[in-house]
Amino acid sequence: MNARHDNTRQHILETGQRIIVGKGFASVGLNEILTSAGVPKGSFYHYFESKEQYGQALLQDYFDRYLADLDALFATEADSAHERLMRYWQRWVDKQLDTCCEQKCMVVKLAGEVADLSDAMRVTLRDGTDQIVQRIARLIEAGVSDGSIPALDPAATAQTLYQMWLGASLLGKLHRNSDALDNAMQFTQKLLTR
């Protein structure tokens, strides 16, 4: 194992994420993750009781990092709420178009696959996406207050936008182009502009 990985559990999670975001959860075996991580099987079972528990921890780790990044992005009060929110959507586009698979959204990759396989993973996905939508809603509410976003229902608008962007990401994967993401960006810009 590389000396920079002091935390074996975190190293296993990060290694697995890089592999799973490219191949999916069900098609990746523990041996592939552990071989890539350079960690013996016994170490895996020290931290995780099963592959399902590992998947749940993988998703929780993803959301913890994603939400911290989102909080940092949304906290830059020098810009209007509208500017901060549009920067978020632009980052979404950039990450989805990035050829480096590990930057892509784990929600887009795993939601359809694991929702029927594991209730624990489904709940982790549900709770994580709910937290994202809540943060978007709070920023929309701030934008309505500061006048940078038109008077919209923050919760309903956040939910609708997040659903649209997830769908656009899936269609982008199917068509292997950015058309759906470009359409989502245009619609979002029109909706949120005064």
Biotite code that builds the C-alpha atoms (Angstrom):
import biotite.structure as struc

atoms = struc.array([
    struc.Atom([0.000, 0.000, 0.000], chain_id="A", res_id=1, res_name="MET", atom_name="CA", element="C"),
    struc.Atom([1.187, 3.500, -0.792], chain_id="A", res_id=2, res_name="ASN", atom_name="CA", element="C"),
    struc.Atom([2.621, 5.401, 2.196], chain_id="A", res_id=3, res_name="ALA", atom_name="CA", element="C"),
    struc.Atom([0.296, 8.358, 1.604], chain_id="A", res_id=4, res_name="ARG", atom_name="CA", element="C"),
    struc.Atom([-2.711, 6.231, 2.533], chain_id="A", res_id=5, res_name="HIS", atom_name="CA", element="C"),
    struc.Atom([-2.615, 6.287, 6.309], chain_id="A", res_id=6, res_name="ASP", atom_name="CA", element="C"),
    struc.Atom([-6.228, 5.262, 6.600], chain_id="A", res_id=7, res_name="ASN", atom_name="CA", element="C"),
    struc.Atom([-6.765, 1.786, 5.129], chain_id="A", res_id=8, res_name="THR", atom_name="CA", element="C"),
    struc.Atom([-10.547, 2.040, 5.276], chain_id="A", res_id=9, res_name="ARG", atom_name="CA", element="C"),
    struc.Atom([-10.535, 5.321, 3.359], chain_id="A", res_id=10, res_name="GLN", atom_name="CA", element="C"),
    struc.Atom([-8.041, 3.916, 0.851], chain_id="A", res_id=11, res_name="HIS", atom_name="CA", element="C"),
    struc.Atom([-10.342, 0.949, 0.166], chain_id="A", res_id=12, res_name="ILE", atom_name="CA", element="C"),
    struc.Atom([-13.300, 3.332, -0.321], chain_id="A", res_id=13, res_name="LEU", atom_name="CA", element="C"),
    struc.Atom([-11.404, 5.634, -2.677], chain_id="A", res_id=14, res_name="GLU", atom_name="CA", element="C"),
    struc.Atom([-10.020, 2.752, -4.718], chain_id="A", res_id=15, res_name="THR", atom_name="CA", element="C"),
    struc.Atom([-13.453, 1.173, -4.998], chain_id="A", res_id=16, res_name="GLY", atom_name="CA", element="C"),
    struc.Atom([-15.061, 4.418, -6.060], chain_id="A", res_id=17, res_name="GLN", atom_name="CA", element="C"),
    struc.Atom([-12.642, 4.823, -8.964], chain_id="A", res_id=18, res_name="ARG", atom_name="CA", element="C"),
    struc.Atom([-13.438, 1.308, -10.163], chain_id="A", res_id=19, res_name="ILE", atom_name="CA", element="C"),
    struc.Atom([-17.190, 1.232, -9.449], chain_id="A", res_id=20, res_name="ILE", atom_name="CA", element="C"),
    struc.Atom([-17.953, 4.591, -11.057], chain_id="A", res_id=21, res_name="VAL", atom_name="CA", element="C"),
    struc.Atom([-16.573, 3.125, -14.285], chain_id="A", res_id=22, res_name="GLY", atom_name="CA", element="C"),
    struc.Atom([-18.032, -0.391, -14.146], chain_id="A", res_id=23, res_name="LYS", atom_name="CA", element="C"),
    struc.Atom([-20.963, -0.337, -11.743], chain_id="A", res_id=24, res_name="GLY", atom_name="CA", element="C"),
    struc.Atom([-21.427, -1.943, -8.362], chain_id="A", res_id=25, res_name="PHE", atom_name="CA", element="C"),
    struc.Atom([-22.608, -5.451, -9.231], chain_id="A", res_id=26, res_name="ALA", atom_name="CA", element="C"),
    struc.Atom([-19.960, -6.098, -11.875], chain_id="A", res_id=27, res_name="SER", atom_name="CA", element="C"),
    struc.Atom([-17.018, -5.316, -9.589], chain_id="A", res_id=28, res_name="VAL", atom_name="CA", element="C"),
    struc.Atom([-15.817, -8.019, -7.254], chain_id="A", res_id=29, res_name="GLY", atom_name="CA", element="C"),
    struc.Atom([-14.071, -7.496, -3.958], chain_id="A", res_id=30, res_name="LEU", atom_name="CA", element="C"),
    struc.Atom([-10.902, -9.122, -5.293], chain_id="A", res_id=31, res_name="ASN", atom_name="CA", element="C"),
    struc.Atom([-10.611, -6.468, -7.998], chain_id="A", res_id=32, res_name="GLU", atom_name="CA", element="C"),
    struc.Atom([-10.963, -3.666, -5.451], chain_id="A", res_id=33, res_name="ILE", atom_name="CA", element="C"),
    struc.Atom([-8.565, -5.247, -2.962], chain_id="A", res_id=34, res_name="LEU", atom_name="CA", element="C"),
    struc.Atom([-5.948, -6.110, -5.583], chain_id="A", res_id=35, res_name="THR", atom_name="CA", element="C"),
    struc.Atom([-6.082, -2.571, -6.928], chain_id="A", res_id=36, res_name="SER", atom_name="CA", element="C"),
    struc.Atom([-5.874, -1.171, -3.398], chain_id="A", res_id=37, res_name="ALA", atom_name="CA", element="C"),
    struc.Atom([-3.060, -3.534, -2.432], chain_id="A", res_id=38, res_name="GLY", atom_name="CA", element="C"),
    struc.Atom([-4.998, -4.602, 0.659], chain_id="A", res_id=39, res_name="VAL", atom_name="CA", element="C"),
    struc.Atom([-5.539, -8.182, 1.896], chain_id="A", res_id=40, res_name="PRO", atom_name="CA", element="C"),
    struc.Atom([-9.072, -9.565, 2.149], chain_id="A", res_id=41, res_name="LYS", atom_name="CA", element="C"),
    struc.Atom([-8.829, -9.737, 5.930], chain_id="A", res_id=42, res_name="GLY", atom_name="CA", element="C"),
    struc.Atom([-8.381, -5.978, 6.071], chain_id="A", res_id=43, res_name="SER", atom_name="CA", element="C"),
    struc.Atom([-11.571, -5.504, 4.082], chain_id="A", res_id=44, res_name="PHE", atom_name="CA", element="C"),
    struc.Atom([-13.606, -7.590, 6.529], chain_id="A", res_id=45, res_name="TYR", atom_name="CA", element="C"),
    struc.Atom([-12.051, -5.717, 9.426], chain_id="A", res_id=46, res_name="HIS", atom_name="CA", element="C"),
    struc.Atom([-13.786, -2.567, 8.170], chain_id="A", res_id=47, res_name="TYR", atom_name="CA", element="C"),
    struc.Atom([-16.859, -3.915, 6.336], chain_id="A", res_id=48, res_name="PHE", atom_name="CA", element="C"),
    struc.Atom([-19.080, -6.904, 7.128], chain_id="A", res_id=49, res_name="GLU", atom_name="CA", element="C"),
    struc.Atom([-20.193, -7.393, 3.522], chain_id="A", res_id=50, res_name="SER", atom_name="CA", element="C"),
    struc.Atom([-20.033, -5.926, 0.048], chain_id="A", res_id=51, res_name="LYS", atom_name="CA", element="C"),
    struc.Atom([-23.426, -4.337, 0.689], chain_id="A", res_id=52, res_name="GLU", atom_name="CA", element="C"),
    struc.Atom([-22.145, -2.580, 3.815], chain_id="A", res_id=53, res_name="GLN", atom_name="CA", element="C"),
    struc.Atom([-19.109, -1.508, 1.802], chain_id="A", res_id=54, res_name="TYR", atom_name="CA", element="C"),
    struc.Atom([-21.423, -0.079, -0.872], chain_id="A", res_id=55, res_name="GLY", atom_name="CA", element="C"),
    struc.Atom([-23.356, 1.839, 1.750], chain_id="A", res_id=56, res_name="GLN", atom_name="CA", element="C"),
    struc.Atom([-20.107, 3.211, 3.233], chain_id="A", res_id=57, res_name="ALA", atom_name="CA", element="C"),
    struc.Atom([-18.888, 4.081, -0.267], chain_id="A", res_id=58, res_name="LEU", atom_name="CA", element="C"),
    struc.Atom([-22.041, 6.098, -0.935], chain_id="A", res_id=59, res_name="LEU", atom_name="CA", element="C"),
    struc.Atom([-21.944, 7.784, 2.481], chain_id="A", res_id=60, res_name="GLN", atom_name="CA", element="C"),
    struc.Atom([-18.319, 8.766, 1.918], chain_id="A", res_id=61, res_name="ASP", atom_name="CA", element="C"),
    struc.Atom([-19.238, 10.123, -1.521], chain_id="A", res_id=62, res_name="TYR", atom_name="CA", element="C"),
    struc.Atom([-22.076, 12.222, -0.089], chain_id="A", res_id=63, res_name="PHE", atom_name="CA", element="C"),
    struc.Atom([-19.956, 13.482, 2.812], chain_id="A", res_id=64, res_name="ASP", atom_name="CA", element="C"),
    struc.Atom([-17.356, 14.811, 0.375], chain_id="A", res_id=65, res_name="ARG", atom_name="CA", element="C"),
    struc.Atom([-19.927, 16.034, -2.164], chain_id="A", res_id=66, res_name="TYR", atom_name="CA", element="C"),
    struc.Atom([-21.941, 17.944, 0.449], chain_id="A", res_id=67, res_name="LEU", atom_name="CA", element="C"),
    struc.Atom([-18.820, 19.523, 1.970], chain_id="A", res_id=68, res_name="ALA", atom_name="CA", element="C"),
    struc.Atom([-17.777, 20.665, -1.501], chain_id="A", res_id=69, res_name="ASP", atom_name="CA", element="C"),
    struc.Atom([-21.290, 21.970, -2.162], chain_id="A", res_id=70, res_name="LEU", atom_name="CA", element="C"),
    struc.Atom([-21.322, 23.850, 1.149], chain_id="A", res_id=71, res_name="ASP", atom_name="CA", element="C"),
    struc.Atom([-18.005, 25.493, 0.272], chain_id="A", res_id=72, res_name="ALA", atom_name="CA", element="C"),
    struc.Atom([-19.255, 26.478, -3.183], chain_id="A", res_id=73, res_name="LEU", atom_name="CA", element="C"),
    struc.Atom([-22.535, 27.882, -1.867], chain_id="A", res_id=74, res_name="PHE", atom_name="CA", element="C"),
    struc.Atom([-20.850, 29.746, 1.020], chain_id="A", res_id=75, res_name="ALA", atom_name="CA", element="C"),
    struc.Atom([-19.019, 32.258, -1.189], chain_id="A", res_id=76, res_name="THR", atom_name="CA", element="C"),
    struc.Atom([-21.271, 35.179, -0.357], chain_id="A", res_id=77, res_name="GLU", atom_name="CA", element="C"),
    struc.Atom([-19.300, 37.644, -2.481], chain_id="A", res_id=78, res_name="ALA", atom_name="CA", element="C"),
    struc.Atom([-21.393, 36.404, -5.413], chain_id="A", res_id=79, res_name="ASP", atom_name="CA", element="C"),
    struc.Atom([-25.182, 36.446, -5.696], chain_id="A", res_id=80, res_name="SER", atom_name="CA", element="C"),
    struc.Atom([-27.115, 33.286, -4.976], chain_id="A", res_id=81, res_name="ALA", atom_name="CA", element="C"),
    struc.Atom([-27.899, 33.088, -8.702], chain_id="A", res_id=82, res_name="HIS", atom_name="CA", element="C"),
    struc.Atom([-24.198, 33.161, -9.611], chain_id="A", res_id=83, res_name="GLU", atom_name="CA", element="C"),
    struc.Atom([-23.345, 30.506, -7.020], chain_id="A", res_id=84, res_name="ARG", atom_name="CA", element="C"),
    struc.Atom([-26.143, 28.240, -8.202], chain_id="A", res_id=85, res_name="LEU", atom_name="CA", element="C"),
    struc.Atom([-25.210, 28.616, -11.871], chain_id="A", res_id=86, res_name="MET", atom_name="CA", element="C"),
    struc.Atom([-21.585, 27.841, -10.975], chain_id="A", res_id=87, res_name="ARG", atom_name="CA", element="C"),
    struc.Atom([-22.838, 24.599, -9.407], chain_id="A", res_id=88, res_name="TYR", atom_name="CA", element="C"),
    struc.Atom([-24.667, 23.581, -12.582], chain_id="A", res_id=89, res_name="TRP", atom_name="CA", element="C"),
    struc.Atom([-21.623, 24.462, -14.692], chain_id="A", res_id=90, res_name="GLN", atom_name="CA", element="C"),
    struc.Atom([-19.452, 22.254, -12.470], chain_id="A", res_id=91, res_name="ARG", atom_name="CA", element="C"),
    struc.Atom([-22.007, 19.479, -12.980], chain_id="A", res_id=92, res_name="TRP", atom_name="CA", element="C"),
    struc.Atom([-21.637, 19.804, -16.755], chain_id="A", res_id=93, res_name="VAL", atom_name="CA", element="C"),
    struc.Atom([-17.849, 19.907, -16.535], chain_id="A", res_id=94, res_name="ASP", atom_name="CA", element="C"),
    struc.Atom([-17.710, 16.767, -14.362], chain_id="A", res_id=95, res_name="LYS", atom_name="CA", element="C"),
    struc.Atom([-20.116, 14.823, -16.543], chain_id="A", res_id=96, res_name="GLN", atom_name="CA", element="C"),
    struc.Atom([-18.139, 15.694, -19.681], chain_id="A", res_id=97, res_name="LEU", atom_name="CA", element="C"),
    struc.Atom([-14.782, 14.954, -18.041], chain_id="A", res_id=98, res_name="ASP", atom_name="CA", element="C"),
    struc.Atom([-13.283, 11.785, -19.486], chain_id="A", res_id=99, res_name="THR", atom_name="CA", element="C"),
    struc.Atom([-11.928, 10.884, -16.041], chain_id="A", res_id=100, res_name="CYS", atom_name="CA", element="C"),
    struc.Atom([-14.643, 8.543, -14.729], chain_id="A", res_id=101, res_name="CYS", atom_name="CA", element="C"),
    struc.Atom([-14.004, 9.178, -11.029], chain_id="A", res_id=102, res_name="GLU", atom_name="CA", element="C"),
    struc.Atom([-15.310, 12.740, -11.371], chain_id="A", res_id=103, res_name="GLN", atom_name="CA", element="C"),
    struc.Atom([-18.745, 11.582, -12.496], chain_id="A", res_id=104, res_name="LYS", atom_name="CA", element="C"),
    struc.Atom([-21.755, 11.503, -10.240], chain_id="A", res_id=105, res_name="CYS", atom_name="CA", element="C"),
    struc.Atom([-22.145, 8.322, -8.175], chain_id="A", res_id=106, res_name="MET", atom_name="CA", element="C"),
    struc.Atom([-25.886, 9.006, -7.959], chain_id="A", res_id=107, res_name="VAL", atom_name="CA", element="C"),
    struc.Atom([-26.220, 8.893, -11.745], chain_id="A", res_id=108, res_name="VAL", atom_name="CA", element="C"),
    struc.Atom([-24.083, 5.769, -11.918], chain_id="A", res_id=109, res_name="LYS", atom_name="CA", element="C"),
    struc.Atom([-25.579, 3.717, -9.093], chain_id="A", res_id=110, res_name="LEU", atom_name="CA", element="C"),
    struc.Atom([-29.157, 4.819, -8.342], chain_id="A", res_id=111, res_name="ALA", atom_name="CA", element="C"),
    struc.Atom([-30.873, 2.607, -10.897], chain_id="A", res_id=112, res_name="GLY", atom_name="CA", element="C"),
    struc.Atom([-28.533, -0.297, -10.268], chain_id="A", res_id=113, res_name="GLU", atom_name="CA", element="C"),
    struc.Atom([-28.599, -0.585, -6.487], chain_id="A", res_id=114, res_name="VAL", atom_name="CA", element="C"),
    struc.Atom([-32.047, 0.737, -5.555], chain_id="A", res_id=115, res_name="ALA", atom_name="CA", element="C"),
    struc.Atom([-33.542, -2.726, -6.061], chain_id="A", res_id=116, res_name="ASP", atom_name="CA", element="C"),
    struc.Atom([-30.501, -4.680, -4.833], chain_id="A", res_id=117, res_name="LEU", atom_name="CA", element="C"),
    struc.Atom([-29.991, -3.143, -1.416], chain_id="A", res_id=118, res_name="SER", atom_name="CA", element="C"),
    struc.Atom([-32.431, -1.226, 0.720], chain_id="A", res_id=119, res_name="ASP", atom_name="CA", element="C"),
    struc.Atom([-29.567, 0.110, 2.862], chain_id="A", res_id=120, res_name="ALA", atom_name="CA", element="C"),
    struc.Atom([-27.822, 1.533, -0.206], chain_id="A", res_id=121, res_name="MET", atom_name="CA", element="C"),
    struc.Atom([-31.134, 2.893, -1.551], chain_id="A", res_id=122, res_name="ARG", atom_name="CA", element="C"),
    struc.Atom([-31.758, 4.732, 1.719], chain_id="A", res_id=123, res_name="VAL", atom_name="CA", element="C"),
    struc.Atom([-28.231, 6.167, 1.696], chain_id="A", res_id=124, res_name="THR", atom_name="CA", element="C"),
    struc.Atom([-28.767, 7.394, -1.868], chain_id="A", res_id=125, res_name="LEU", atom_name="CA", element="C"),
    struc.Atom([-32.190, 8.812, -0.986], chain_id="A", res_id=126, res_name="ARG", atom_name="CA", element="C"),
    struc.Atom([-30.937, 10.622, 2.105], chain_id="A", res_id=127, res_name="ASP", atom_name="CA", element="C"),
    struc.Atom([-27.879, 11.992, 0.311], chain_id="A", res_id=128, res_name="GLY", atom_name="CA", element="C"),
    struc.Atom([-29.870, 13.324, -2.630], chain_id="A", res_id=129, res_name="THR", atom_name="CA", element="C"),
    struc.Atom([-32.431, 14.823, -0.248], chain_id="A", res_id=130, res_name="ASP", atom_name="CA", element="C"),
    struc.Atom([-29.605, 16.762, 1.432], chain_id="A", res_id=131, res_name="GLN", atom_name="CA", element="C"),
    struc.Atom([-28.399, 18.047, -1.946], chain_id="A", res_id=132, res_name="ILE", atom_name="CA", element="C"),
    struc.Atom([-31.909, 19.209, -2.853], chain_id="A", res_id=133, res_name="VAL", atom_name="CA", element="C"),
    struc.Atom([-32.283, 20.912, 0.543], chain_id="A", res_id=134, res_name="GLN", atom_name="CA", element="C"),
    struc.Atom([-29.070, 22.873, -0.018], chain_id="A", res_id=135, res_name="ARG", atom_name="CA", element="C"),
    struc.Atom([-30.176, 23.917, -3.501], chain_id="A", res_id=136, res_name="ILE", atom_name="CA", element="C"),
    struc.Atom([-33.545, 25.004, -2.068], chain_id="A", res_id=137, res_name="ALA", atom_name="CA", element="C"),
    struc.Atom([-31.842, 27.122, 0.606], chain_id="A", res_id=138, res_name="ARG", atom_name="CA", element="C"),
    struc.Atom([-29.743, 28.840, -2.039], chain_id="A", res_id=139, res_name="LEU", atom_name="CA", element="C"),
    struc.Atom([-32.814, 29.465, -4.202], chain_id="A", res_id=140, res_name="ILE", atom_name="CA", element="C"),
    struc.Atom([-34.519, 30.952, -1.150], chain_id="A", res_id=141, res_name="GLU", atom_name="CA", element="C"),
    struc.Atom([-31.477, 33.185, -0.570], chain_id="A", res_id=142, res_name="ALA", atom_name="CA", element="C"),
    struc.Atom([-31.616, 34.226, -4.225], chain_id="A", res_id=143, res_name="GLY", atom_name="CA", element="C"),
    struc.Atom([-35.281, 35.134, -3.958], chain_id="A", res_id=144, res_name="VAL", atom_name="CA", element="C"),
    struc.Atom([-34.409, 37.193, -0.867], chain_id="A", res_id=145, res_name="SER", atom_name="CA", element="C"),
    struc.Atom([-31.420, 38.947, -2.461], chain_id="A", res_id=146, res_name="ASP", atom_name="CA", element="C"),
    struc.Atom([-33.338, 39.549, -5.690], chain_id="A", res_id=147, res_name="GLY", atom_name="CA", element="C"),
    struc.Atom([-31.013, 37.532, -7.937], chain_id="A", res_id=148, res_name="SER", atom_name="CA", element="C"),
    struc.Atom([-33.583, 34.753, -8.509], chain_id="A", res_id=149, res_name="ILE", atom_name="CA", element="C"),
    struc.Atom([-37.263, 35.307, -9.385], chain_id="A", res_id=150, res_name="PRO", atom_name="CA", element="C"),
    struc.Atom([-39.976, 34.492, -6.850], chain_id="A", res_id=151, res_name="ALA", atom_name="CA", element="C"),
    struc.Atom([-40.136, 30.691, -7.059], chain_id="A", res_id=152, res_name="LEU", atom_name="CA", element="C"),
    struc.Atom([-41.070, 27.975, -4.593], chain_id="A", res_id=153, res_name="ASP", atom_name="CA", element="C"),
    struc.Atom([-37.574, 27.030, -3.380], chain_id="A", res_id=154, res_name="PRO", atom_name="CA", element="C"),
    struc.Atom([-38.312, 23.402, -2.422], chain_id="A", res_id=155, res_name="ALA", atom_name="CA", element="C"),
    struc.Atom([-40.311, 22.535, -5.547], chain_id="A", res_id=156, res_name="ALA", atom_name="CA", element="C"),
    struc.Atom([-37.850, 24.331, -7.837], chain_id="A", res_id=157, res_name="THR", atom_name="CA", element="C"),
    struc.Atom([-34.847, 22.623, -6.260], chain_id="A", res_id=158, res_name="ALA", atom_name="CA", element="C"),
    struc.Atom([-36.472, 19.200, -6.555], chain_id="A", res_id=159, res_name="GLN", atom_name="CA", element="C"),
    struc.Atom([-37.454, 19.787, -10.186], chain_id="A", res_id=160, res_name="THR", atom_name="CA", element="C"),
    struc.Atom([-34.029, 21.095, -11.168], chain_id="A", res_id=161, res_name="LEU", atom_name="CA", element="C"),
    struc.Atom([-32.181, 18.235, -9.481], chain_id="A", res_id=162, res_name="TYR", atom_name="CA", element="C"),
    struc.Atom([-34.440, 15.669, -11.141], chain_id="A", res_id=163, res_name="GLN", atom_name="CA", element="C"),
    struc.Atom([-33.928, 17.343, -14.520], chain_id="A", res_id=164, res_name="MET", atom_name="CA", element="C"),
    struc.Atom([-30.150, 17.367, -14.115], chain_id="A", res_id=165, res_name="TRP", atom_name="CA", element="C"),
    struc.Atom([-30.051, 13.693, -13.105], chain_id="A", res_id=166, res_name="LEU", atom_name="CA", element="C"),
    struc.Atom([-32.144, 12.844, -16.163], chain_id="A", res_id=167, res_name="GLY", atom_name="CA", element="C"),
    struc.Atom([-29.959, 14.981, -18.413], chain_id="A", res_id=168, res_name="ALA", atom_name="CA", element="C"),
    struc.Atom([-26.875, 13.193, -17.098], chain_id="A", res_id=169, res_name="SER", atom_name="CA", element="C"),
    struc.Atom([-28.415, 9.800, -17.852], chain_id="A", res_id=170, res_name="LEU", atom_name="CA", element="C"),
    struc.Atom([-29.396, 10.880, -21.363], chain_id="A", res_id=171, res_name="LEU", atom_name="CA", element="C"),
    struc.Atom([-25.896, 12.254, -21.888], chain_id="A", res_id=172, res_name="GLY", atom_name="CA", element="C"),
    struc.Atom([-24.518, 8.815, -21.020], chain_id="A", res_id=173, res_name="LYS", atom_name="CA", element="C"),
    struc.Atom([-26.943, 7.133, -23.431], chain_id="A", res_id=174, res_name="LEU", atom_name="CA", element="C"),
    struc.Atom([-26.289, 9.480, -26.341], chain_id="A", res_id=175, res_name="HIS", atom_name="CA", element="C"),
    struc.Atom([-22.627, 10.074, -25.499], chain_id="A", res_id=176, res_name="ARG", atom_name="CA", element="C"),
    struc.Atom([-22.961, 13.792, -26.083], chain_id="A", res_id=177, res_name="ASN", atom_name="CA", element="C"),
    struc.Atom([-23.726, 16.937, -24.126], chain_id="A", res_id=178, res_name="SER", atom_name="CA", element="C"),
    struc.Atom([-27.054, 17.855, -25.756], chain_id="A", res_id=179, res_name="ASP", atom_name="CA", element="C"),
    struc.Atom([-29.236, 16.989, -22.742], chain_id="A", res_id=180, res_name="ALA", atom_name="CA", element="C"),
    struc.Atom([-26.872, 18.789, -20.365], chain_id="A", res_id=181, res_name="LEU", atom_name="CA", element="C"),
    struc.Atom([-26.801, 21.832, -22.647], chain_id="A", res_id=182, res_name="ASP", atom_name="CA", element="C"),
    struc.Atom([-30.618, 21.847, -22.689], chain_id="A", res_id=183, res_name="ASN", atom_name="CA", element="C"),
    struc.Atom([-30.721, 21.524, -18.896], chain_id="A", res_id=184, res_name="ALA", atom_name="CA", element="C"),
    struc.Atom([-28.343, 24.476, -18.590], chain_id="A", res_id=185, res_name="MET", atom_name="CA", element="C"),
    struc.Atom([-30.415, 26.635, -20.937], chain_id="A", res_id=186, res_name="GLN", atom_name="CA", element="C"),
    struc.Atom([-33.651, 25.814, -19.128], chain_id="A", res_id=187, res_name="PHE", atom_name="CA", element="C"),
    struc.Atom([-32.075, 26.378, -15.717], chain_id="A", res_id=188, res_name="THR", atom_name="CA", element="C"),
    struc.Atom([-30.650, 29.722, -16.774], chain_id="A", res_id=189, res_name="GLN", atom_name="CA", element="C"),
    struc.Atom([-34.062, 30.873, -18.072], chain_id="A", res_id=190, res_name="LYS", atom_name="CA", element="C"),
    struc.Atom([-35.893, 29.652, -14.998], chain_id="A", res_id=191, res_name="LEU", atom_name="CA", element="C"),
    struc.Atom([-33.541, 31.253, -12.492], chain_id="A", res_id=192, res_name="LEU", atom_name="CA", element="C"),
    struc.Atom([-32.961, 34.548, -14.278], chain_id="A", res_id=193, res_name="THR", atom_name="CA", element="C"),
    struc.Atom([-35.008, 37.596, -13.329], chain_id="A", res_id=194, res_name="ARG", atom_name="CA", element="C"),
])
